[in-house]
Amino acid sequence: MPPRTPRALLAGLALLLGGSGGTGCGKPASAKPATVRGQVLLQSRPLIGGVVVFAPNRDRGNAGKTVLAKIDEQGHYELARDGDQAVTPGWYRVAIAEPADLNLEASGYPRFPAALRRPDLSGVEREVAPGRDNVIDLHIVVGQ
């Protein structure tokens, strides 16, 4: 067997790393934090106030923390955790709660679905992509 040169060893190492994505220590590239913002619409109209909650979906491998945001008067939200807008990428179960001080039905909205208030019952899931600004609009349609 001929002696191995440094160049031959580097070439062999490059072949081995090529199959692993070259991440170095086995951590996925998805570890880069992301930001999340969007708008909540109820019957195609902005939800005036309330809260949106993104709970990590552990069944889909997300070990991040729960993040939430208040919904403003135009239905917009921006997720933040402990004053930091960085969000762990991955799949989330989403819950939305209407504002407690607003009578939605008197404002022309339909009755708010109670299941939407719980991430485990809402049926709403969204993926946060790593290392970017994710715009996730949430459209609630009742009675159709």
Buried (B, 14 or more C-beta within 10 A) or exposed (E): EEEEEEEEEEEEEEEEEEEEEEEEEEEEEBEEBBBBBBBBBBBEEBBBBBBBBBBBBEEEEBEBEEBBBEBBEEBBBBBBBEEEBBBBBBBBBBBBBBBEEBEBEEEEBBEBBEEBBEBEEBEBBBBBBBEEEBEBEBEBEEEE
